[in-house]
Amino acid sequence: MNPISIYIVEDELLISASLKSQLQQFGYEISGSSIRGESCLEEIAELSRQGKEPEIVLMDIHLRGELDGIETAKLINDTFNCAIIFLTGQSSKEIYDRSFKIKPFGYLLKPIDMEQTKMTIEIAAYQRNLEIENTLYQKDLEALLEKRSQENKELMAMYQTIVDNSLMGLTIMQDEKFVFANQRTAEIFGYPLEEFLSFAISDIVNLLHPDDRMKVIALSQSRLSGNEQPQNTRIRIVTRDKQLKHIETHVKLVLFKGKPALHQTFLDITDFFGS
């Protein structure tokens, strides 16, 4: 396992040198150090371009220059995947209130206790790795969902093409009305699709030849009750323009949106049986 890489931002050179020496003795890799926020950002950017972005940044809150440690840490968080651990000689509420917004991985109070420092670094590195893994997992999941979504769109488009161009009428009847019908169904019955889908049960029954109505009603009620019935039936219908058509239907009991429904197909066989 590679040693944890650390970048030190501390404006007291003696403290910085002592930290570097002791951390190296613990087996950590020191990627670099700086006394100013501006130079820190430049050096971390260069390390990142080289594929050597530090895992941990030990950030003194009080720095020389225009940027203090909190402002510098925010810029690091916006651009890089470094875990920030703040170094401070003060524990004022104002400092904590400002720094909490950065979501640091830890705080170390001066004078530095090296055992506490080591524990804080190990925990921060572990949490950082978890966050990176979670981010990668989230991206992989989003990519997979996007792929599945695209596949589903393509499947739905293909299914819609098949349904729209089917030679058979396809319907779903639920709660005594058609909740779905394809264009071929409307063509067989001779009604615009929107009007066909608006029919109440009485309108649907009136589409049937008078001699077939009671048979169809009895079969439908029996199927919805779960009784075994032949799936294929031949019926006669009367179209909008009063044509008599012979229809072969295939009916199956299905669940639609969690409720029983009848899925029915209609095949116009008038040409074979005459009107």
C-alpha positions in Angstrom: 0.0 0.0 0.0 1.3 3.5 -0.9 2.0 5.8 2.0 -0.5 8.6 2.6 0.6 11.8 0.8 0.4 15.0 2.8 0.8 18.7 1.8 1.6 21.1 4.7 0.4 24.8 4.7 2.0 26.5 7.7 3.5 30.0 7.9 5.8 29.2 10.8 8.8 27.6 9.1 10.0 25.8 12.3 6.6 24.2 12.9 6.4 23.2 9.2 9.9 21.7 9.3 9.1 19.8 12.5 5.8 18.5 11.1 7.5 17.3 7.9 10.3 15.5 9.8 8.0 13.8 12.3 5.4 12.8 9.6 8.1 11.3 7.5 9.2 9.3 10.5 5.7 7.9 10.7 6.0 6.7 7.1 3.9 9.5 5.4 4.9 11.0 2.1 5.3 14.8 2.2 4.2 16.1 -1.2 5.2 19.7 -0.5 4.7 22.7 1.8 3.9 26.3 1.6 3.6 29.4 3.8 0.9 31.1 1.7 -2.5 30.1 0.4 -1.8 31.4 -3.1 1.4 29.4 -3.6 -0.3 26.3 -2.0 -3.0 26.4 -4.7 -0.4 26.7 -7.5 1.7 23.8 -6.2 -1.3 21.5 -5.6 -2.6 22.3 -9.1 0.8 21.3 -10.5 0.9 18.1 -8.4 -2.6 17.2 -9.6 -1.5 17.7 -13.3 1.3 15.2 -12.5 -1.1 12.7 -11.0 0.3 13.3 -7.6 -2.5 15.2 -5.9 -2.0 15.0 -2.1 -4.5 13.0 -0.1 -4.3 15.2 3.0 -3.7 18.9 3.4 -2.7 20.2 6.8 -3.9 23.7 6.7 -3.0 26.4 9.2 -5.9 28.8 9.6 -3.8 31.9 10.0 -1.7 32.5 6.9 0.3 35.4 5.5 -1.0 36.9 2.3 -4.5 37.7 0.9 -6.0 34.3 1.6 -6.3 32.8 5.0 -6.4 29.0 5.6 -10.2 28.8 5.5 -10.5 30.7 2.2 -7.6 28.6 0.7 -9.3 25.4 2.0 -12.5 26.3 0.2 -10.7 26.8 -3.1 -9.0 23.5 -2.6 -12.3 21.7 -2.0 -13.9 23.3 -5.1 -11.1 21.9 -7.3 -9.4 19.0 -5.8 -10.0 15.8 -3.8 -7.8 16.6 -0.8 -9.0 16.0 2.7 -8.5 19.2 4.8 -7.3 19.1 8.4 -7.1 22.5 10.0 -4.2 23.5 12.3 -5.0 26.3 14.7 -3.7 27.8 17.9 -7.1 29.2 18.8 -10.4 27.5 19.4 -12.8 30.5 19.0 -16.4 30.0 18.0 -15.9 32.4 15.0 -13.1 30.2 13.6 -15.2 27.0 14.0 -18.3 28.6 12.5 -16.4 29.7 9.4 -14.4 26.5 9.0 -17.4 24.2 9.5 -18.7 25.3 6.1 -15.6 23.8 4.5 -16.5 20.4 6.0 -13.0 19.7 7.2 -11.9 16.1 8.0 -10.4 17.2 11.3 -8.9 19.8 13.6 -5.5 19.8 15.3 -4.7 22.3 18.1 -1.2 23.8 18.5 1.1 22.8 20.0 0.8 19.7 17.9 0.5 16.3 19.5 1.9 13.8 17.0 0.0 10.8 18.2 -3.3 12.7 17.8 -2.0 14.0 14.5 -1.3 10.5 13.2 -4.8 9.3 14.3 -6.5 12.3 12.7 -4.6 11.7 9.4 -5.5 8.0 9.3 -9.2 8.7 9.9 -9.3 11.5 7.4 -7.5 9.4 4.7 -10.0 6.6 5.3 -13.0 8.9 5.1 -11.6 10.6 2.0 -11.2 7.2 0.2 -14.8 6.3 1.2 -16.1 9.5 -0.3 -14.2 9.0 -3.5 -15.4 5.4 -3.8 -19.0 6.6 -3.1 -18.7 9.3 -5.8 -17.3 6.8 -8.3 -20.1 4.4 -7.4 -22.7 7.1 -7.8 -21.3 8.0 -11.2 -21.3 4.4 -12.3 -24.8 4.0 -11.1 -26.0 7.2 -12.9 -24.3 5.9 -16.1 -26.0 2.6 -15.7 -29.4 4.2 -15.1 -28.8 6.4 -18.1 -28.0 3.4 -20.3 -31.0 1.5 -19.0 -33.2 4.6 -19.5 -32.0 4.8 -23.1 -32.5 1.1 -23.6 -36.0 1.4 -22.2 -36.8 4.3 -24.5 -35.6 2.3 -27.5 -37.7 -0.7 -26.3 -40.7 1.5 -25.8 -40.3 3.0 -29.2 -40.0 -0.4 -30.8 -43.0 -1.7 -28.8 -45.0 1.4 -29.8 -44.2 0.8 -33.5 -45.3 -2.8 -33.2 -48.5 -1.8 -31.4 -49.3 1.0 -33.8 -48.8 -1.2 -36.9 -50.3 -4.4 -35.7 -52.9 -6.1 -37.9 -54.9 -6.9 -34.8 -56.8 -4.6 -32.5 -55.3 -4.6 -29.0 -57.2 -3.5 -26.0 -57.2 -3.6 -22.2 -60.6 -3.4 -20.4 -60.8 -2.5 -16.8 -63.6 -1.3 -14.6 -66.1 -1.7 -17.5 -64.2 0.6 -19.9 -61.3 0.4 -22.3 -58.2 1.9 -20.7 -56.1 1.1 -23.7 -56.7 0.5 -27.4 -54.4 0.7 -30.4 -55.2 2.4 -33.7 -56.1 -0.9 -35.4 -58.9 -1.4 -32.9 -60.4 2.0 -33.8 -60.2 1.1 -37.5 -62.0 -2.3 -37.0 -64.9 -0.7 -35.1 -64.9 2.4 -37.3 -64.5 5.1 -34.6 -61.9 7.6 -33.9 -59.5 6.3 -31.2 -60.3 9.0 -28.7 -64.0 8.5 -29.0 -63.6 4.7 -28.7 -61.7 5.1 -25.5 -64.4 7.3 -24.1 -67.1 4.7 -24.4 -69.0 3.5 -21.3 -69.9 -0.1 -20.8 -73.3 0.4 -22.4 -71.7 1.9 -25.5 -69.3 -1.1 -25.7 -72.1 -3.6 -25.5 -74.0 -1.8 -28.2 -71.1 -2.4 -30.6 -71.9 -6.1 -30.4 -74.4 -7.8 -32.6 -77.6 -8.2 -30.5 -77.4 -12.0 -30.7 -73.9 -12.0 -29.2 -74.3 -9.5 -26.4 -75.3 -11.8 -23.6 -72.7 -14.4 -24.5 -69.9 -11.8 -24.4 -71.1 -10.3 -21.1 -71.3 -13.7 -19.5 -67.8 -14.7 -20.7 -66.3 -11.4 -19.5 -67.8 -11.6 -16.1 -66.7 -15.2 -15.7 -63.1 -14.4 -16.7 -62.9 -11.5 -14.3 -64.1 -13.8 -11.5 -61.1 -16.1 -12.3 -63.1 -18.9 -13.9 -61.6 -20.9 -16.7 -63.0 -20.0 -20.1 -61.9 -20.5 -23.7 -59.6 -17.7 -24.7 -60.7 -17.6 -28.3 -64.2 -16.5 -29.2 -65.8 -15.5 -32.5 -68.2 -12.6 -32.3 -70.0 -10.2 -34.6 -69.9 -6.4 -34.3 -71.7 -3.5 -35.9 -69.5 -0.6 -36.9 -70.2 3.0 -36.8 -71.4 3.0 -40.4 -73.6 -0.1 -39.7 -71.4 -2.7 -41.3 -71.6 -6.2 -39.8 -68.1 -7.7 -39.2 -67.0 -11.1 -38.0 -64.3 -10.8 -35.4 -62.1 -13.4 -33.8 -61.1 -12.4 -30.3 -58.5 -13.7 -27.8 -59.0 -12.7 -24.2 -56.8 -13.2 -21.2 -57.1 -12.1 -17.6 -54.2 -9.9 -16.6 -53.2 -7.5 -13.8 -53.0 -3.8 -15.0 -51.7 -1.3 -12.4 -52.3 -3.9 -9.7 -56.0 -4.6 -10.6 -57.7 -7.4 -12.7 -58.2 -6.5 -16.3 -59.0 -8.2 -19.6 -56.4 -8.0 -22.3 -58.2 -8.6 -25.6 -57.1 -8.8 -29.3 -59.5 -8.4 -32.3 -58.9 -9.9 -35.7 -61.2 -9.0 -38.5 -62.1 -12.2 -40.4 -65.1 -10.8 -42.2 -63.5 -11.5 -45.6 -63.5 -15.3 -44.7 -67.0 -15.5 -43.4 -68.9 -12.8 -45.2 -71.1 -10.2 -43.8 
